[in-house]
Amino acid sequence: MTRENEKTSEPDVMRAMAKFLLALWYEEDFREQPENLSEIFETILLTDMGDDQYLRIKMVSSIRISKLLTNLLGSFSDREINIACKKIMNA
C-alpha cells in the first residue's frame, strides 16, 4: 500500500481491485458469504464474547460489506466477472 501523498495511477488501482475481486470470487462462492457470516455471528452472540459492543459493531459492518459486494456483483455470472477482471488487469 502506498502512503497518502505518493502518486499512483488509476490503472494500477483498477488492476489491484480486479485482482482482489477475482481472487475473492474464486476463494469460495461469495454469494453465500452474507448468510455464512450471519450464521457465525449469531452463534458468537450467544456466548459471553458476543456481549462486546465493539465486536457487535464489527460483525454488523462485515455483514453489510459482504451484502453490498454480493448485491453489486451477484447478478453477473462467474464467467462475466472473470472476463471483466482479466480485461481490467490487462489494460
N, CA, C and O atoms as a GROMACS GRO file, in nm:
protein
  364
    1MET      N    1   0.085  -0.117   0.000
    1MET     CA    2   0.000   0.000   0.000
    1MET      C    3   0.090   0.123   0.000
    1MET      O    4   0.194   0.126   0.066
    2THR      N    5   0.047   0.224  -0.074
    2THR     CA    6   0.127   0.346  -0.081
    2THR      C    7   0.087   0.441   0.030
    2THR      O    8  -0.018   0.426   0.094
    3ARG      N    9   0.172   0.537   0.051
    3ARG     CA   10   0.142   0.638   0.153
    3ARG      C   11   0.045   0.740   0.097
    3ARG      O   12   0.022   0.747  -0.024
    4GLU      N   13  -0.010   0.819   0.185
    4GLU     CA   14  -0.114   0.916   0.149
    4GLU      C   15  -0.075   1.008   0.034
    4GLU      O   16  -0.156   1.029  -0.057
    5ASN      N   17   0.045   1.062   0.034
    5ASN     CA   18   0.083   1.162  -0.066
    5ASN      C   19   0.162   1.105  -0.183
    5ASN      O   20   0.205   1.181  -0.270
    6GLU      N   21   0.182   0.975  -0.188
    6GLU     CA   22   0.254   0.916  -0.300
    6GLU      C   23   0.161   0.906  -0.420
    6GLU      O   24   0.041   0.882  -0.407
    7LYS      N   25   0.218   0.926  -0.536
    7LYS     CA   26   0.138   0.920  -0.659
    7LYS      C   27   0.120   0.775  -0.702
    7LYS      O   28   0.212   0.694  -0.694
    8THR      N   29   0.001   0.744  -0.746
    8THR     CA   30  -0.028   0.614  -0.804
    8THR      C   31  -0.122   0.640  -0.922
    8THR      O   32  -0.193   0.741  -0.924
    9SER      N   33  -0.122   0.551  -1.016
    9SER     CA   34  -0.208   0.573  -1.132
    9SER      C   35  -0.340   0.499  -1.116
    9SER      O   36  -0.347   0.396  -1.049
   10GLU      N   37  -0.442   0.553  -1.176
   10GLU     CA   38  -0.574   0.490  -1.169
   10GLU      C   39  -0.572   0.348  -1.225
   10GLU      O   40  -0.633   0.259  -1.166
   11PRO      N   41  -0.502   0.324  -1.338
   11PRO     CA   42  -0.497   0.185  -1.388
   11PRO      C   43  -0.436   0.088  -1.286
   11PRO      O   44  -0.479  -0.027  -1.278
   12ASP      N   45  -0.338   0.133  -1.209
   12ASP     CA   46  -0.278   0.047  -1.107
   12ASP      C   47  -0.381   0.010  -1.001
   12ASP      O   48  -0.388  -0.104  -0.956
   13VAL      N   49  -0.460   0.108  -0.962
   13VAL     CA   50  -0.563   0.084  -0.862
   13VAL      C   51  -0.668  -0.012  -0.917
   13VAL      O   52  -0.709  -0.105  -0.848
   14MET      N   53  -0.710   0.011  -1.040
   14MET     CA   54  -0.812  -0.075  -1.101
   14MET      C   55  -0.761  -0.218  -1.116
   14MET      O   56  -0.836  -0.313  -1.093
   15ARG      N   57  -0.635  -0.233  -1.156
   15ARG     CA   58  -0.578  -0.369  -1.168
   15ARG      C   59  -0.574  -0.438  -1.032
   15ARG      O   60  -0.604  -0.557  -1.022
   16ALA      N   61  -0.536  -0.365  -0.929
   16ALA     CA   62  -0.531  -0.423  -0.795
   16ALA      C   63  -0.671  -0.465  -0.749
   16ALA      O   64  -0.688  -0.572  -0.691
   17MET      N   65  -0.770  -0.381  -0.775
   17MET     CA   66  -0.908  -0.416  -0.737
   17MET      C   67  -0.956  -0.537  -0.816
   17MET      O   68  -1.024  -0.624  -0.760
   18ALA      N   69  -0.923  -0.543  -0.943
   18ALA     CA   70  -0.963  -0.657  -1.026
   18ALA      C   71  -0.900  -0.786  -0.974
   18ALA      O   72  -0.968  -0.889  -0.966
   19LYS      N   73  -0.773  -0.781  -0.938
   19LYS     CA   74  -0.706  -0.898  -0.883
   19LYS      C   75  -0.772  -0.941  -0.752
   19LYS      O   76  -0.791  -1.060  -0.727
   20PHE      N   77  -0.806  -0.844  -0.668
   20PHE     CA   78  -0.872  -0.872  -0.542
   20PHE      C   79  -1.006  -0.941  -0.565
   20PHE      O   80  -1.035  -1.044  -0.505
   21LEU      N   81  -1.089  -0.883  -0.653
   21LEU     CA   82  -1.221  -0.941  -0.679
   21LEU      C   83  -1.211  -1.080  -0.739
   21LEU      O   84  -1.287  -1.170  -0.703
   22LEU      N   85  -1.118  -1.097  -0.830
   22LEU     CA   86  -1.101  -1.228  -0.892
   22LEU      C   87  -1.057  -1.332  -0.790
   22LEU      O   88  -1.110  -1.444  -0.788
   23ALA      N   89  -0.963  -1.298  -0.706
   23ALA     CA   90  -0.918  -1.390  -0.601
   23ALA      C   91  -1.030  -1.420  -0.503
   23ALA      O   92  -1.049  -1.534  -0.461
   24LEU      N   93  -1.104  -1.318  -0.466
   24LEU     CA   94  -1.215  -1.334  -0.373
   24LEU      C   95  -1.322  -1.424  -0.432
   24LEU      O   96  -1.376  -1.511  -0.363
   25TRP      N   97  -1.353  -1.403  -0.558
   25TRP     CA   98  -1.460  -1.480  -0.622
   25TRP      C   99  -1.422  -1.627  -0.633
   25TRP      O  100  -1.509  -1.714  -0.623
   26TYR      N  101  -1.293  -1.656  -0.653
   26TYR     CA  102  -1.251  -1.795  -0.665
   26TYR      C  103  -1.227  -1.863  -0.531
   26TYR      O  104  -1.217  -1.986  -0.524
   27GLU      N  105  -1.218  -1.786  -0.425
   27GLU     CA  106  -1.193  -1.843  -0.293
   27GLU      C  107  -1.307  -1.935  -0.252
   27GLU      O  108  -1.285  -2.047  -0.207
   28GLU      N  109  -1.426  -1.887  -0.267
   28GLU     CA  110  -1.547  -1.962  -0.234
   28GLU      C  111  -1.661  -1.884  -0.296
   28GLU      O  112  -1.645  -1.766  -0.328
   29ASP      N  113  -1.774  -1.948  -0.313
   29ASP     CA  114  -1.887  -1.876  -0.373
   29ASP      C  115  -1.925  -1.759  -0.285
   29ASP      O  116  -1.985  -1.777  -0.179
   30PHE      N  117  -1.890  -1.639  -0.328
   30PHE     CA  118  -1.911  -1.520  -0.246
   30PHE      C  119  -2.058  -1.490  -0.224
   30PHE      O  120  -2.094  -1.422  -0.128
   31ARG      N  121  -2.142  -1.539  -0.312
   31ARG     CA  122  -2.286  -1.513  -0.299
   31ARG      C  123  -2.342  -1.570  -0.168
   31ARG      O  124  -2.446  -1.524  -0.121
   32GLU      N  125  -2.274  -1.666  -0.111
   32GLU     CA  126  -2.320  -1.729   0.014
   32GLU      C  127  -2.260  -1.664   0.139
   32GLU      O  128  -2.300  -1.698   0.251
   33GLN      N  129  -2.166  -1.574   0.122
   33GLN     CA  130  -2.096  -1.517   0.236
   33GLN      C  131  -2.184  -1.441   0.336
   33GLN      O  132  -2.163  -1.457   0.456
   34PRO      N  133  -2.280  -1.359   0.292
   34PRO     CA  134  -2.361  -1.290   0.393
   34PRO      C  135  -2.434  -1.388   0.487
   34PRO      O  136  -2.441  -1.364   0.608
   35GLU      N  137  -2.487  -1.494   0.432
   35GLU     CA  138  -2.556  -1.593   0.516
   35GLU      C  139  -2.458  -1.667   0.606
   35GLU      O  140  -2.487  -1.693   0.722
   36ASN      N  141  -2.341  -1.700   0.552
   36ASN     CA  142  -2.239  -1.768   0.632
   36ASN      C  143  -2.195  -1.681   0.749
   36ASN      O  144  -2.185  -1.728   0.862
   37LEU      N  145  -2.169  -1.554   0.720
   37LEU     CA  146  -2.128  -1.462   0.827
   37LEU      C  147  -2.239  -1.447   0.931
   37LEU      O  148  -2.211  -1.446   1.051
   38SER      N  149  -2.362  -1.434   0.887
   38SER     CA  150  -2.474  -1.419   0.980
   38SER      C  151  -2.483  -1.539   1.073
   38SER      O  152  -2.505  -1.524   1.193
   39GLU      N  153  -2.467  -1.658   1.018
   39GLU     CA  154  -2.474  -1.780   1.098
   39GLU      C  155  -2.361  -1.784   1.202
   39GLU      O  156  -2.384  -1.816   1.319
   40ILE      N  157  -2.242  -1.750   1.160
   40ILE     CA  158  -2.127  -1.748   1.251
   40ILE      C  159  -2.149  -1.646   1.362
   40ILE      O  160  -2.129  -1.675   1.479
   41PHE      N  161  -2.191  -1.526   1.323
   41PHE     CA  162  -2.207  -1.418   1.420
   41PHE      C  163  -2.323  -1.445   1.516
   41PHE      O  164  -2.314  -1.411   1.634
   42GLU      N  165  -2.430  -1.505   1.467
   42GLU     CA  166  -2.542  -1.539   1.557
   42GLU      C  167  -2.496  -1.637   1.664
   42GLU      O  168  -2.539  -1.628   1.779
   43THR      N  169  -2.409  -1.729   1.626
   43THR     CA  170  -2.356  -1.825   1.723
   43THR      C  171  -2.266  -1.754   1.824
   43THR      O  172  -2.274  -1.782   1.944
   44ILE      N  173  -2.183  -1.664   1.777
   44ILE     CA  174  -2.095  -1.589   1.867
   44ILE      C  175  -2.175  -1.505   1.965
   44ILE      O  176  -2.139  -1.493   2.082
   45LEU      N  177  -2.286  -1.446   1.917
   45LEU     CA  178  -2.367  -1.360   2.003
   45LEU      C  179  -2.428  -1.436   2.121
   45LEU      O  180  -2.467  -1.374   2.220
   46LEU      N  181  -2.437  -1.566   2.112
   46LEU     CA  182  -2.490  -1.647   2.221
   46LEU      C  183  -2.387  -1.672   2.331
   46LEU      O  184  -2.420  -1.727   2.436
   47THR      N  185  -2.262  -1.631   2.307
   47THR     CA  186  -2.155  -1.652   2.404
   47THR      C  187  -2.128  -1.522   2.480
   47THR      O  188  -2.179  -1.416   2.444
   48ASP      N  189  -2.047  -1.531   2.586
   48ASP     CA  190  -2.007  -1.412   2.660
   48ASP      C  191  -1.931  -1.314   2.572
   48ASP      O  192  -1.945  -1.193   2.587
   49MET      N  193  -1.852  -1.366   2.480
   49MET     CA  194  -1.775  -1.281   2.391
   49MET      C  195  -1.869  -1.194   2.306
   49MET      O  196  -1.832  -1.083   2.268
   50GLY      N  197  -1.988  -1.243   2.277
   50GLY     CA  198  -2.084  -1.170   2.196
   50GLY      C  199  -2.142  -1.047   2.263
   50GLY      O  200  -2.211  -0.968   2.198
   51ASP      N  201  -2.115  -1.028   2.393
   51ASP     CA  202  -2.165  -0.911   2.465
   51ASP      C  203  -2.079  -0.787   2.439
   51ASP      O  204  -2.115  -0.678   2.483
   52ASP      N  205  -1.970  -0.802   2.370
   52ASP     CA  206  -1.878  -0.692   2.344
   52ASP      C  207  -1.936  -0.600   2.236
   52ASP      O  208  -1.956  -0.643   2.123
   53GLN      N  209  -1.963  -0.475   2.272
   53GLN     CA  210  -2.023  -0.377   2.180
   53GLN      C  211  -1.937  -0.355   2.056
   53GLN      O  212  -1.988  -0.350   1.944
   54TYR      N  213  -1.807  -0.342   2.075
   54TYR     CA  214  -1.716  -0.320   1.963
   54TYR      C  215  -1.722  -0.437   1.866
   54TYR      O  216  -1.726  -0.417   1.744
   55LEU      N  217  -1.722  -0.559   1.918
   55LEU     CA  218  -1.729  -0.678   1.835
   55LEU      C  219  -1.861  -0.683   1.758
   55LEU      O  220  -1.863  -0.719   1.641
   56ARG      N  221  -1.970  -0.646   1.822
   56ARG     CA  222  -2.100  -0.645   1.755
   56ARG      C  223  -2.100  -0.547   1.638
   56ARG      O  224  -2.154  -0.576   1.531
   57ILE      N  225  -2.041  -0.430   1.659
   57ILE     CA  226  -2.035  -0.330   1.552
   57ILE      C  227  -1.953  -0.383   1.434
   57ILE      O  228  -1.991  -0.366   1.319
   58LYS      N  229  -1.841  -0.447   1.464
   58LYS     CA  230  -1.757  -0.504   1.359
   58LYS      C  231  -1.830  -0.615   1.283
   58LYS      O  232  -1.818  -0.625   1.161
   59MET      N  233  -1.904  -0.697   1.354
   59MET     CA  234  -1.978  -0.806   1.289
   59MET      C  235  -2.084  -0.750   1.195
   59MET      O  236  -2.099  -0.797   1.082
   60VAL      N  237  -2.159  -0.651   1.240
   60VAL     CA  238  -2.262  -0.589   1.156
   60VAL      C  239  -2.198  -0.525   1.033
   60VAL      O  240  -2.252  -0.535   0.923
   61SER      N  241  -2.086  -0.459   1.051
   61SER     CA  242  -2.015  -0.397   0.939
   61SER      C  243  -1.970  -0.502   0.838
   61SER      O  244  -1.982  -0.482   0.718
   62SER      N  245  -1.919  -0.614   0.886
   62SER     CA  246  -1.874  -0.721   0.797
   62SER      C  247  -1.990  -0.776   0.714
   62SER      O  248  -1.976  -0.801   0.595
   63ILE      N  249  -2.102  -0.796   0.778
   63ILE     CA  250  -2.220  -0.846   0.707
   63ILE      C  251  -2.266  -0.744   0.603
   63ILE      O  252  -2.299  -0.781   0.491
   64ARG      N  253  -2.268  -0.617   0.640
   64ARG     CA  254  -2.312  -0.512   0.548
   64ARG      C  255  -2.221  -0.504   0.425
   64ARG      O  256  -2.270  -0.494   0.313
   65ILE      N  257  -2.091  -0.509   0.445
   65ILE     CA  258  -1.996  -0.504   0.334
   65ILE      C  259  -2.011  -0.626   0.244
   65ILE      O  260  -2.009  -0.615   0.122
   66SER      N  261  -2.027  -0.741   0.306
   66SER     CA  262  -2.045  -0.864   0.231
   66SER      C  263  -2.173  -0.860   0.147
   66SER      O  264  -2.173  -0.901   0.031
   67LYS      N  265  -2.281  -0.810   0.205
   67LYS     CA  266  -2.407  -0.798   0.131
   67LYS      C  267  -2.394  -0.698   0.017
   67LYS      O  268  -2.446  -0.721  -0.092
   68LEU      N  269  -2.326  -0.588   0.042
   68LEU     CA  270  -2.308  -0.486  -0.061
   68LEU      C  271  -2.234  -0.544  -0.181
   68LEU      O  272  -2.277  -0.526  -0.295
   69LEU      N  273  -2.124  -0.612  -0.156
   69LEU     CA  274  -2.047  -0.671  -0.264
   69LEU      C  275  -2.128  -0.778  -0.338
   69LEU      O  276  -2.125  -0.785  -0.460
   70THR      N  277  -2.199  -0.859  -0.263
   70THR     CA  278  -2.282  -0.963  -0.324
   70THR      C  279  -2.392  -0.901  -0.409
   70THR      O  280  -2.420  -0.949  -0.519
   71ASN      N  281  -2.456  -0.796  -0.359
   71ASN     CA  282  -2.562  -0.731  -0.436
   71ASN      C  283  -2.509  -0.665  -0.562
   71ASN      O  284  -2.574  -0.668  -0.666
   72LEU      N  285  -2.390  -0.606  -0.554
   72LEU     CA  286  -2.332  -0.539  -0.670
   72LEU      C  287  -2.289  -0.637  -0.779
   72LEU      O  288  -2.306  -0.610  -0.898
   73LEU      N  289  -2.235  -0.752  -0.738
   73LEU     CA  290  -2.181  -0.846  -0.835
   73LEU      C  291  -2.267  -0.971  -0.855
   73LEU      O  292  -2.245  -1.048  -0.948
   74GLY      N  293  -2.364  -0.990  -0.768
   74GLY     CA  294  -2.443  -1.114  -0.770
   74GLY      C  295  -2.521  -1.140  -0.897
   74GLY      O  296  -2.552  -1.255  -0.927
   75SER      N  297  -2.554  -1.037  -0.970
   75SER     CA  298  -2.634  -1.057  -1.092
   75SER      C  299  -2.548  -1.099  -1.211
   75SER      O  300  -2.601  -1.138  -1.316
   76PHE      N  301  -2.417  -1.092  -1.196
   76PHE     CA  302  -2.327  -1.131  -1.304
   76PHE      C  303  -2.285  -1.276  -1.286
   76PHE      O  304  -2.273  -1.325  -1.173
   77SER      N  305  -2.262  -1.342  -1.396
   77SER     CA  306  -2.215  -1.481  -1.389
   77SER      C  307  -2.067  -1.482  -1.352
   77SER      O  308  -1.998  -1.381  -1.365
   78ASP      N  309  -2.020  -1.597  -1.306
   78ASP     CA  310  -1.878  -1.611  -1.275
   78ASP      C  311  -1.792  -1.581  -1.399
   78ASP      O  312  -1.686  -1.520  -1.389
   79ARG      N  313  -1.840  -1.625  -1.514
   79ARG     CA  314  -1.767  -1.603  -1.639
   79ARG      C  315  -1.758  -1.454  -1.670
   79ARG      O  316  -1.651  -1.405  -1.709
   80GLU      N  317  -1.868  -1.380  -1.654
   80GLU     CA  318  -1.868  -1.236  -1.681
   80GLU      C  319  -1.770  -1.164  -1.588
   80GLU      O  320  -1.697  -1.075  -1.632
   81ILE      N  321  -1.769  -1.201  -1.462
   81ILE     CA  322  -1.679  -1.139  -1.365
   81ILE      C  323  -1.535  -1.169  -1.402
   81ILE      O  324  -1.449  -1.082  -1.397
   82ASN      N  325  -1.509  -1.293  -1.437
   82ASN     CA  326  -1.375  -1.335  -1.475
   82ASN      C  327  -1.326  -1.257  -1.596
   82ASN      O  328  -1.213  -1.207  -1.596
   83ILE      N  329  -1.408  -1.246  -1.698
   83ILE     CA  330  -1.369  -1.173  -1.820
   83ILE      C  331  -1.343  -1.026  -1.789
   83ILE      O  332  -1.242  -0.970  -1.832
   84ALA      N  333  -1.432  -0.964  -1.713
   84ALA     CA  334  -1.417  -0.822  -1.679
   84ALA      C  335  -1.289  -0.797  -1.598
   84ALA      O  336  -1.216  -0.701  -1.625
   85CYS      N  337  -1.262  -0.882  -1.501
   85CYS     CA  338  -1.142  -0.865  -1.420
   85CYS      C  339  -1.016  -0.881  -1.503
   85CYS      O  340  -0.921  -0.804  -1.488
   86LYS      N  341  -1.015  -0.979  -1.592
   86LYS     CA  342  -0.898  -1.000  -1.677
   86LYS      C  343  -0.877  -0.883  -1.773
   86LYS      O  344  -0.763  -0.846  -1.801
   87LYS      N  345  -0.986  -0.825  -1.824
   87LYS     CA  346  -0.974  -0.708  -1.912
   87LYS      C  347  -0.912  -0.591  -1.836
   87LYS      O  348  -0.826  -0.520  -1.887
   88ILE      N  349  -0.957  -0.573  -1.714
   88ILE     CA  350  -0.904  -0.462  -1.632
   88ILE      C  351  -0.756  -0.486  -1.602
   88ILE      O  352  -0.675  -0.394  -1.610
   89MET      N  353  -0.721  -0.609  -1.568
   89MET     CA  354  -0.582  -0.638  -1.534
   89MET      C  355  -0.489  -0.623  -1.653
   89MET      O  356  -0.371  -0.590  -1.638
   90ASN      N  357  -0.542  -0.646  -1.772
   90ASN     CA  358  -0.460  -0.635  -1.893
   90ASN      C  359  -0.462  -0.495  -1.955
   90ASN      O  360  -0.394  -0.470  -2.054
   91ALA      N  361  -0.537  -0.406  -1.896
   91ALA     CA  362  -0.548  -0.269  -1.952
   91ALA      C  363  -0.420  -0.190  -1.928
   91ALA      O  364  -0.412  -0.074  -1.968
   0.00000   0.00000   0.00000
